Amino acid sequence: MRGANSAKWVAGAIVIALAATACGGSDDDSSSGKGSGKAGGTFRMGITEPVAIDPYNSQESEGILVTDNLFTGLYEPTADGKVIPALATSKEVSADGKTWTFKIKPGTKFSNGEAVDAESFIRGWNRVVQKTAASDVAYHLAGIAGFADVQAGKATTMSGLSAPDANTLQVKLSAADFEFYVKTTHTVFSPVPKVAGDAKNKTYNEAPIGNGPFKMQGSWQHNKSITLVRNDGYGLTKAKLDEVKIDILNSNNGVTLEYQGFEAGTYDWARMPTPQQPAAKAKYDAQGEWIDENTNGMNYLLRSPRAVR
């Protein structure tokens, strides 16, 4: 769906991040059977009201779709389940699995011009963990040394985070984790600029300033809309779309409204109401406008300390 202003697509799968469908690569996507598209234009879609679009508490498909396009972290997942570098240029882990050292691509910036460096990652991660943030997704950072003290309000920063230099991030863990870098694909591990302030900074919550392929146009209009525009200062492969207009639909029948909007020509993409899948697939598959694919996800197996005797 690169340059998706030239074609409409209806999806039988869950939300696909715009950064994956509208950014990078060549115009020709013939290998996927979806044809080619032109750069530029406006992409129109609908979602239901997110819990948050600020990475400190972005958590479900709707919120993460927006956050993932406003921010870029160390690593990112691909549709086929691989984890590839984004801003990380290298990673090293100690023999005991407790110390990770990431080198960060120099010279990239937030959309307000502020440098993206190791301190911006430390700032973002500590901001999530603050007791006053009451983040529903802070647990993703639980393995970092000092997490418990910050969550309890005994400290303001995690002792396991340091920046030996501007482009080096060192992370010390409380227990061995040889796959820690995989966890950093979650948007909760995003860097933030100094202007982000506290997690309860309402101005930033409503219009986050990020370092991703898109940036906010105006603020989040709750239960109405969110508009994203291309971030021409993006430090990696720039988006092809000019703009993404997102309508916020009634949560009681949001998927149905998405599909109705697609059929009416209001939206360029929609998720599929399950009862209508057979008829819709027969209609749109023949037109090359049907997407049916598995997408990445993240799951944890957690063991409570109280269960260990």
C-alpha positions in Angstrom: 0.0 0.0 0.0 2.9 2.4 -0.6 1.5 5.6 -2.1 -1.9 4.3 -1.2 -3.7 7.4 -2.6 -3.8 5.6 -5.9 -5.7 2.5 -4.7 -8.1 1.4 -2.0 -7.6 -1.7 0.1 -9.8 -3.6 2.5 -8.2 -5.8 5.1 -9.3 -9.0 6.8 -6.5 -8.7 9.3 -5.9 -6.4 12.3 -4.6 -2.8 11.9 -1.4 -2.5 9.9 0.9 0.4 11.0 0.9 3.2 8.5 4.7 3.3 8.7 4.8 -0.1 7.2 2.2 0.5 4.5 3.0 4.1 3.5 6.7 4.5 3.9 10.0 3.6 2.3 10.9 1.1 -0.4 10.2 1.5 -4.1 6.9 2.5 -5.7 6.7 -0.9 -7.2 5.2 -3.5 -4.8 4.5 -6.1 -7.4 6.1 -8.9 -5.3 3.0 -8.7 -3.0 0.5 -8.7 -5.8 -0.8 -5.3 -4.7 0.5 -3.3 -7.7 2.3 0.0 -7.6 1.4 3.4 -6.2 2.4 7.0 -6.5 4.0 9.1 -3.9 2.0 11.9 -2.2 -1.7 12.2 -1.5 -3.9 11.7 1.6 -4.7 8.4 3.1 -8.1 8.2 4.9 -9.1 5.7 7.5 -11.1 5.2 10.7 -10.3 3.9 14.2 -12.1 4.0 17.5 -11.0 6.3 20.3 -7.5 5.4 21.6 -6.6 5.2 25.3 -3.5 7.3 24.6 -1.2 8.3 21.7 1.7 9.5 24.0 4.1 6.5 24.2 4.0 6.6 28.0 0.6 4.9 27.9 -0.2 3.9 24.3 -1.4 0.3 24.5 -4.1 -0.9 22.1 -4.2 -1.2 18.3 -5.7 2.2 17.8 -3.3 4.1 20.0 -0.2 2.2 19.0 -1.0 2.7 15.3 -0.7 6.5 15.8 2.2 6.4 18.3 4.2 4.0 16.0 4.1 6.5 13.2 5.0 9.5 15.4 8.0 7.8 17.1 10.9 5.6 16.1 12.8 3.5 18.7 15.9 1.3 18.7 14.4 -1.7 16.9 11.2 -2.4 14.9 9.4 -5.6 13.9 8.7 -6.7 10.4 5.5 -8.3 9.2 7.2 -11.6 8.9 8.2 -11.6 12.6 11.8 -10.4 12.3 13.3 -7.7 14.5 15.4 -5.2 12.6 17.4 -2.1 13.6 15.7 1.3 13.5 17.8 3.9 15.3 20.2 1.3 16.8 23.3 0.9 14.8 24.7 -1.9 17.0 24.0 -3.9 20.2 26.2 -5.8 22.6 25.2 -7.9 25.6 27.4 -9.0 28.4 28.2 -12.6 29.0 25.8 -12.7 32.0 23.0 -11.2 30.0 22.5 -8.3 32.4 24.2 -5.4 30.5 23.2 -4.2 27.1 25.0 -1.5 25.1 23.3 0.1 22.2 24.9 2.5 19.7 22.4 5.1 18.4 22.4 6.5 14.9 23.8 10.1 15.1 22.2 13.1 13.6 18.5 12.3 13.7 16.1 14.8 15.3 12.6 15.2 16.7 10.2 17.1 14.5 10.9 20.2 16.7 14.6 20.1 15.7 15.8 18.7 19.0 18.5 15.9 18.8 17.6 12.3 19.3 20.3 10.9 21.5 20.9 8.4 24.4 19.6 10.9 26.9 16.3 11.2 25.0 15.8 7.5 25.3 16.6 7.6 29.1 14.2 10.5 29.5 11.4 8.6 27.7 11.9 5.4 29.6 12.1 7.1 33.1 9.0 9.2 32.2 7.0 6.0 31.7 8.0 4.4 35.0 7.2 7.3 37.4 4.7 6.4 40.0 2.6 9.5 39.2 2.4 8.4 35.5 0.3 5.4 36.5 1.2 3.9 33.1 -0.6 0.7 32.1 2.3 -0.4 30.0 5.2 0.5 32.3 5.7 -3.3 33.1 7.5 -3.7 29.8 10.5 -2.0 31.4 10.3 -4.0 34.6 13.6 -5.8 33.9 15.7 -2.6 34.1 17.6 -2.1 37.4 15.9 0.5 39.6 12.5 0.0 38.0 10.9 -1.0 41.4 12.3 2.0 43.2 10.9 4.4 40.6 7.5 2.7 40.6 7.4 3.0 44.3 8.2 6.6 44.3 11.6 6.1 46.1 13.6 7.3 43.1 13.0 9.4 40.0 15.3 7.7 37.6 16.2 4.0 37.0 19.7 3.2 38.2 20.2 0.8 35.2 20.2 3.5 32.6 23.2 5.5 31.6 24.7 7.4 28.6 28.5 6.9 28.3 28.4 9.4 25.4 25.7 11.1 23.3 25.1 8.1 21.0 25.6 5.2 23.5 22.9 3.9 25.7 23.8 1.4 28.4 21.1 -0.6 30.1 21.7 -2.7 33.2 19.1 -5.3 34.0 18.1 -6.8 37.3 18.2 -10.3 35.8 19.6 -11.9 32.7 17.6 -11.3 29.5 19.3 -12.2 26.2 16.3 -11.0 24.2 15.9 -7.6 25.8 16.4 -5.8 22.5 13.3 -7.5 21.1 11.2 -5.8 23.8 12.4 -2.4 22.6 10.2 -2.7 19.6 7.2 -1.7 21.7 6.3 2.0 21.5 6.7 2.4 25.3 10.5 2.4 24.6 10.3 5.5 22.5 12.6 8.5 23.0 11.0 11.8 23.9 12.2 15.4 23.6 12.7 17.7 26.6 9.4 19.5 25.9 7.6 16.2 26.8 7.9 17.0 30.4 6.0 14.9 32.9 3.8 12.0 31.7 0.7 14.0 32.7 1.7 17.0 30.5 -1.7 17.3 28.8 -0.4 19.5 26.0 2.1 16.8 25.0 -0.4 14.0 25.6 -2.7 15.6 23.0 -0.1 16.5 20.4 3.1 14.4 21.0 6.3 15.7 19.3 8.1 12.6 18.1 10.9 11.5 15.8 8.9 9.2 13.5 7.9 9.3 9.8 4.8 11.4 10.6 4.0 14.3 12.9 0.8 15.7 14.3 -1.1 18.4 12.5 -2.8 20.1 15.4 -4.0 18.2 18.4 -6.0 15.0 18.9 -9.6 15.9 18.6 -11.2 13.4 21.0 -13.9 11.2 19.5 -13.6 13.1 16.3 -10.2 12.9 14.5 -6.4 12.8 14.4 -4.4 14.1 11.4 -0.8 13.2 10.7 1.4 14.8 8.1 4.7 13.6 6.7 7.8 14.5 8.8 10.2 15.7 6.1 13.0 15.9 8.7 12.7 12.2 9.5 16.1 10.6 9.9 15.4 7.3 8.2 13.4 6.5 5.0 10.8 9.2 4.6 7.0 8.5 4.2 5.5 8.8 0.7 2.1 10.0 1.8 1.6 13.7 2.4 -1.1 13.3 5.0 -3.1 10.7 7.0 -6.7 11.7 8.0 -8.0 9.4 10.8 -11.7 9.6 11.8 -12.5 8.4 15.3 -15.6 6.2 15.2 -18.2 4.9 17.6 -16.6 2.1 19.6 -19.8 0.1 19.6 -19.7 -0.6 15.9 -16.4 0.9 14.7 -15.3 -1.9 12.4 -18.7 -1.9 10.7 -18.4 1.9 10.2 -14.9 1.5 8.8 -16.1 -1.0 6.2 -19.1 1.1 5.3 -16.8 4.1 4.9 -14.6 2.0 2.6 -17.5 0.9 0.4 -18.8 4.5 0.2 -15.3 5.8 -0.9 -14.8 7.7 2.3 -11.8 5.5 3.5 -8.9 4.0 1.6 -8.5 1.1 4.0 -10.7 -0.7 6.5 -10.8 -3.7 8.8 -13.4 -6.3 8.0 -16.5 -7.2 10.1 -16.3 -11.0 10.5 -19.8 -11.8 9.3 -19.1 -10.0 6.0 -15.7 -11.6 5.3 -16.8 -14.3 2.8 -18.8 -11.9 0.5 -16.2 -9.1 0.8 -13.3 -11.4 0.0 -15.1 -12.7 -3.1 -15.7 -9.2 -4.3 -12.4 -7.5 -3.4 -9.9 -10.3 -3.9 -10.8 -10.4 -7.6 -10.1 -6.7 -7.8 -6.7 -7.0 -6.0 -8.0 -5.0 -3.1 -8.0 -7.6 -0.4 -5.2 -8.0 2.3 -5.1 -11.2 4.3 -1.9 -11.7 6.2 -0.4 -12.4 9.6 1.1 -9.5 11.5 3.6 -9.3 14.4 2.6 -9.3 18.0 4.3 -9.5 21.4 3.4 -11.9 24.2 5.0 -12.5 27.6 5.1 -15.5 30.0 5.4 -14.0 33.5 6.2 -15.8 36.7 5.2 -14.4 40.0 8.0 -14.4 42.6 5.4 -15.6 45.1 5.0 -18.8 43.0 8.7 -19.6 43.6 9.3 -21.6 46.8 
